[in-house]
Amino acid sequence: MNQQGMKIDCPVCQRKKSMTAISRVEKIPYFGEIMESILICDSCGYRSTDIICLEQKEPARYIIEVKDKTLNARVVKSQSATIRIPELGLKVEPGPRSTGYISNIEGVVERFETAVRTAINLFEEEESREKASEILEMLQEVRKGERSVTVILEDPFGQSFLGHPEAVKEELSEEEIKNLKTGFLMFEGDDVD
């Protein structure tokens, strides 16, 4: 493991040289070589971590029908992956603060439940709150094994993985790859002056 650290100014409390910034590179299962960055302020206690995959693999799509016996399927989601549950109209695309994680299908469904609960509190229209509440109930049925849905995991950098004998892996076409968000700011060579 290669680790480097330095003292920097904290962007939260503005104290000079109060934040320790540590970055290290290591190899971990499923992801390959990663760089982990950790920021810790000794003054205000602010803490932030980020993991960036350094290896690029073949773009891939994983599809699994979620039912009681596939809730434990291993999910390795990189910061560049999109996860969808088409039957419920749910999709999480990567953004600039997207992070990777390792979980299982049940954990992915729980993350969707948390997002829907947050949305319910933000909606002003009663109709939107009711629709979100219905989706929340359906997600809870999925976790109980009472409802079957499809989970689709797509990664243009191929760093994600869905591990289960019933999971189907597909290649992504060039057009599909272009249409996926990555969470990274991308520059096309010909467009930069």
Number of C-alpha atoms within 10 A of each C-alpha: 6 8 12 10 13 11 15 17 15 22 12 12 14 13 15 12 15 19 26 17 21 16 17 15 18 13 13 10 7 14 23 14 16 16 16 16 18 16 21 19 22 14 15 14 14 14 13 11 13 15 19 18 20 14 12 13 13 11 19 21 21 20 18 22 17 24 18 15 10 19 21 16 20 17 22 21 26 26 25 26 29 23 21 18 19 12 10 14 8 13 15 15 16 21 16 11 9 19 17 19 15 16 15 19 23 23 17 19 20 17 13 21 20 12 13 20 16 12 15 18 10 11 13 10 9 10 10 14 18 13 12 20 17 14 19 22 12 18 24 17 13 21 20 13 16 12 14 16 16 15 23 20 24 31 27 26 19 21 25 28 23 25 19 14 9 14 18 14 17 12 15 17 12 10 8 12 17 11 10 16 17 22 17 13 8 7 8 6 7 6 6 6 4
